[in-house]
C-alpha cells in the first residue's frame, strides 16, 4: 500500500522549510519534525505531552510514559534538552516527604509550581537550543530579545512551546539540574516578567503566571 502518511508529512516539512517568513512560521505549532531512524521526535514529543495531560494516578501515568520517554531521551534528547529534563522528571517517582518540587508526572501540562519562598514565580530561559543545533530560538513571543534588549519588568510573554520553570537559573557554564525543576508552562501560556536576569545568566527572567490578553 502506498504510504500516503509519510509522503504527506514529508511535503508538510518541505513546505514549512521553504515557505513563509520566520515571523509567520515562528510559533512552535509548526515545531520541526526531527527523524532519528524511524522515530519522529515531533510526534513522540506530542504523544508524551498528551499523556502528561491525562488525568491519571502518578504511577499509572509513569508506566504509560516510560517507554516513550526512553525513546525520546535516546533519539531526541540532544535536540531538545528542555523537554528531556521535563520528561525525565515525569517518569521519576517523587521522593517521600519532598515538598519543594511539584509532582510533575501527575499534573497536567501547565503546572507552574511554587518558588522556594512559596510564591507562584520562577525562572525561565528566554531562549532554547534549536533542534538541529544551528543556534538558539526564542521560548516566548511578546518581546524581541537581543544582547542589548531584554524584556523589562511587567512585560507579558507568551510561551511558544512547553517551557520548564526552575527554582533558580543554573550557574554560568553549567546545564540545568533536574533537582531544581519547579514546574512547566504549556504552549500558549502567558507569564509576566517580575525580575530581570542575573548578570551571569543574562537571557533568563523570573516570571509569574498571568492571564493572556
Protein Blocks (a to p, Z undefined) as FASTA:
>chain_A
ZZfklmmmmmmmmmmmmmccfklmmpmklgccddehjacfklmmmmmmmmmmpccdfklm
mmmmmmmmmmmmmmmmmmmmmlmmmmmmmmpccdehiakbccfklpcfbdgbpafkopac
ddddfbdcdfklnaccdfbghiacdfklccdehiacddfbdcdddfbdcdehiacdfklc
fbdcdehiacddfbdcdfklmmgccddddddZZ
